[in-house]
Amino acid sequence: MKQTTIAAQMYTLREFTQTPEGLREAFQKLKDIGYQAVQISGIGKIDPQLVKQYADEAGLVICATHVSWDRLVNDLEALAAEHKLWNCKYIGLGALPVEYQNSLEGYRTFARLASDIARTLQQEHGLQFIYHNHDFEFERVDGVPGVEVLLKESDVNALGFELDLYWVQAGGGSPVDWIRKVQGRMQVVHLKDMAVVDRKQVFAEIGEGNMNYEDIIKACRETGVEWYVVEQDVCRRNPFESLAISLNYLQKLL
């Protein structure tokens, strides 16, 4: 992990980035905080050319995205063109579509369809499709954790993973074990911490919770993770302040 490989997930700032002006200001604030890269997700319907222009103005690399399943299925060529415009290799899906979540066959069908899309992106466009988990994938379907189906039945050479380590922990998995399970298939990882407040688990800034981030970052380094993306779904303070706290902690682990 280097300073240049730590990115901010724009979903954290979604309430500030629904207009071109808001996005431009958010990019500049992130640069001032010390980030040098971002993941595009949760922003408003803003012209991709403007997104690129504002990122360049702020000196930010667009390292990855989250896009809709509908666009992956029905608008793949335009999606690929946007990512090439942004010099962004990693196209992420933020969640398993609802229609595939409740059965073993659903997971298997998704693994097959997603692998087909991943191969097209890889072979025709030089781009990488990555899948982002939540906790529900760790629920057993017909006796098997859904995430294991995705791991074993998707194309190992085409479909990548973008583990969200908070959600791995919430699902009862070991973040370090899962980082090693997807070795060779994960270039982008999502980092956030888990704290307990009033006996409930909550999202926390990295270093402010109870997850073992020294071991987590060590495992990421050893397995070839390229981008370390800071995300906090819900912040209990100003989201820019939360992103600054997480970055400051990660800088201690460089």
C-alpha positions in Angstrom: 0.0 0.0 0.0 1.3 3.4 -1.0 -0.3 6.9 -0.5 -1.1 6.9 -4.2 -3.1 3.7 -4.0 -5.5 4.8 -1.3 -8.8 6.0 -2.8 -12.0 7.5 -1.5 -15.3 5.8 -2.4 -17.6 8.6 -3.6 -20.6 6.7 -2.3 -19.6 8.0 1.1 -20.1 11.5 -0.2 -23.3 10.8 -2.2 -25.3 13.6 -0.5 -22.7 16.2 -1.8 -22.3 14.9 -5.4 -25.6 15.0 -7.1 -24.8 18.1 -9.2 -21.7 18.9 -11.3 -20.8 21.8 -9.0 -21.1 19.5 -5.9 -18.9 16.8 -7.5 -16.3 19.4 -8.5 -16.2 20.8 -4.9 -16.1 17.3 -3.4 -13.1 16.2 -5.6 -11.2 19.3 -4.5 -11.9 18.7 -0.9 -10.7 15.1 -1.2 -7.5 16.3 -2.8 -7.0 18.8 0.0 -7.5 16.0 2.6 -4.7 14.0 0.9 -6.5 11.5 -1.4 -5.0 11.0 -4.8 -7.7 8.6 -6.2 -11.4 8.0 -6.1 -14.0 5.3 -6.9 -17.0 6.7 -8.8 -20.3 5.5 -7.2 -23.5 7.2 -6.0 -22.9 10.5 -7.9 -25.7 12.2 -9.8 -26.3 11.9 -13.6 -23.3 13.9 -14.6 -21.7 13.9 -18.1 -18.8 11.5 -18.1 -16.6 14.2 -19.8 -17.3 16.5 -16.9 -16.5 13.8 -14.4 -13.1 13.3 -16.1 -12.5 17.1 -16.3 -13.2 17.7 -12.6 -11.1 14.7 -11.5 -8.2 15.9 -13.7 -8.5 19.4 -12.3 -8.2 18.0 -8.7 -5.4 15.7 -9.7 -7.4 12.6 -8.8 -7.2 9.2 -10.5 -10.4 7.3 -11.1 -9.4 3.8 -10.0 -12.7 2.0 -10.1 -16.5 2.3 -10.2 -19.8 0.8 -9.2 -22.4 0.6 -11.9 -25.8 -0.9 -12.3 -26.5 -4.5 -13.3 -28.9 -3.1 -15.9 -26.1 -1.2 -17.7 -23.8 -4.2 -17.5 -26.5 -6.3 -19.3 -27.9 -3.7 -21.7 -25.4 -0.9 -22.1 -22.0 -2.6 -22.0 -20.4 -0.8 -25.0 -21.2 2.7 -23.7 -20.1 1.6 -20.2 -16.8 0.4 -21.5 -16.3 3.7 -23.5 -16.8 5.7 -20.3 -14.2 3.7 -18.4 -11.7 4.1 -21.2 -12.4 7.9 -21.1 -11.6 7.8 -17.4 -8.6 5.6 -17.8 -10.3 3.3 -15.3 -9.8 -0.4 -15.6 -12.1 -1.7 -12.8 -15.9 -1.9 -13.3 -17.6 -2.9 -10.1 -21.0 -4.2 -9.3 -22.1 -3.1 -5.8 -24.5 -5.9 -5.0 -26.0 -9.1 -6.3 -29.3 -8.3 -8.1 -32.3 -9.2 -5.9 -33.6 -11.9 -8.3 -30.5 -14.0 -7.8 -30.2 -13.8 -4.0 -32.6 -16.4 -2.6 -31.5 -19.7 -4.1 -28.5 -21.8 -5.1 -29.7 -21.7 -8.7 -29.9 -17.9 -8.5 -26.2 -17.7 -7.4 -25.2 -20.1 -10.1 -27.0 -18.3 -12.8 -25.5 -15.0 -11.7 -22.0 -16.5 -11.6 -22.5 -17.7 -15.2 -23.9 -14.4 -16.5 -21.4 -12.3 -14.7 -18.6 -14.4 -16.0 -19.8 -13.9 -19.6 -19.8 -10.1 -19.1 -16.4 -10.2 -17.5 -14.9 -12.2 -20.4 -16.4 -9.6 -22.9 -14.9 -6.7 -20.9 -11.6 -8.4 -20.6 -11.2 -9.7 -24.1 -12.8 -6.9 -26.1 -12.0 -3.9 -23.9 -9.1 -4.7 -21.6 -11.3 -4.0 -18.5 -11.9 -6.0 -15.4 -15.3 -6.7 -13.8 -15.2 -6.9 -10.0 -17.9 -8.0 -7.6 -18.6 -6.2 -4.3 -20.2 -8.2 -1.4 -22.4 -7.4 1.5 -23.2 -9.7 4.4 -26.1 -11.6 2.9 -23.8 -13.5 0.6 -22.6 -15.4 3.6 -26.0 -16.7 4.4 -26.4 -20.4 3.4 -28.6 -21.3 0.5 -29.3 -25.0 0.3 -26.6 -25.5 2.9 -23.9 -23.5 1.0 -22.8 -19.9 1.7 -23.7 -17.9 -1.5 -20.3 -16.3 -1.6 -18.7 -19.7 -2.0 -20.8 -20.4 -5.0 -19.7 -17.1 -6.6 -16.1 -17.9 -5.8 -16.2 -21.5 -7.2 -18.6 -21.2 -10.1 -17.5 -17.9 -11.7 -14.6 -17.7 -14.2 -11.4 -17.6 -12.2 -9.6 -15.9 -15.1 -12.2 -13.2 -15.8 -14.4 -12.3 -12.8 -12.7 -10.5 -10.0 -13.7 -9.7 -6.4 -13.8 -6.4 -4.5 -14.2 -7.6 -0.9 -15.9 -5.2 1.5 -14.2 -6.3 4.6 -16.7 -4.8 7.0 -19.4 -6.8 5.4 -17.3 -10.0 5.4 -16.9 -9.5 9.2 -20.7 -8.8 9.5 -21.4 -12.0 7.7 -19.4 -14.0 10.1 -16.3 -14.4 7.9 -12.7 -13.7 8.6 -11.5 -10.7 6.6 -7.9 -12.0 6.5 -9.0 -15.5 5.5 -11.2 -14.2 2.7 -8.5 -11.9 1.4 -6.3 -15.0 1.0 -9.2 -17.0 -0.5 -9.5 -14.5 -3.4 -5.8 -14.2 -3.9 -5.1 -13.4 -7.5 -8.7 -12.3 -8.1 -8.8 -9.1 -6.0 -7.0 -5.9 -7.1 -9.5 -3.5 -5.4 -10.6 -3.8 -1.7 -13.1 -1.9 0.3 -12.0 -0.7 3.8 -14.2 0.4 6.6 -14.2 -0.4 10.3 -16.8 -1.9 12.7 -17.4 -0.4 16.1 -20.0 -1.2 18.8 -22.1 1.6 20.1 -25.0 1.0 22.5 -24.4 -2.7 21.9 -25.0 -2.4 18.2 -22.5 -2.7 15.4 -22.0 0.5 13.5 -19.8 1.7 10.6 -16.7 3.5 11.8 -13.6 5.2 10.5 -10.6 2.9 10.0 -8.8 2.7 13.3 -11.8 3.8 15.3 -13.4 0.3 15.4 -12.4 -3.2 16.4 -11.2 -4.8 13.2 -7.5 -5.8 13.0 -6.4 -3.5 10.3 -2.7 -4.2 10.7 -3.2 -7.8 9.8 -5.8 -6.9 7.1 -3.4 -4.5 5.3 -0.6 -7.1 5.7 -2.7 -9.7 4.0 -3.7 -7.3 1.2 -0.1 -6.5 0.5 0.9 -10.2 0.4 -1.9 -11.1 -2.0 -1.3 -8.3 -4.5 -4.1 -5.8 -3.9 -3.6 -2.7 -6.1 -6.2 -0.2 -4.8 -7.3 0.4 -1.2 -10.7 2.1 -1.2 -12.0 3.8 1.9 -15.8 3.7 2.2 -18.2 4.4 5.0 -21.8 3.7 4.3 -23.1 5.9 7.2 -21.0 8.5 9.0 -21.7 9.7 12.5 -19.9 13.0 11.7 -19.2 15.0 8.6 -18.3 12.4 5.8 -15.3 14.5 4.7 -14.0 14.4 8.3 -14.6 10.6 8.4 -12.6 10.1 5.2 -9.8 12.2 6.7 -9.7 10.2 9.9 -9.5 6.9 7.9 -6.7 8.2 5.6 -4.7 9.5 8.6 -4.8 6.0 10.1 -3.9 4.2 6.9 -0.9 6.5 6.4 0.5 5.1 9.7 0.5 1.7 8.1 2.3 2.7 4.9 
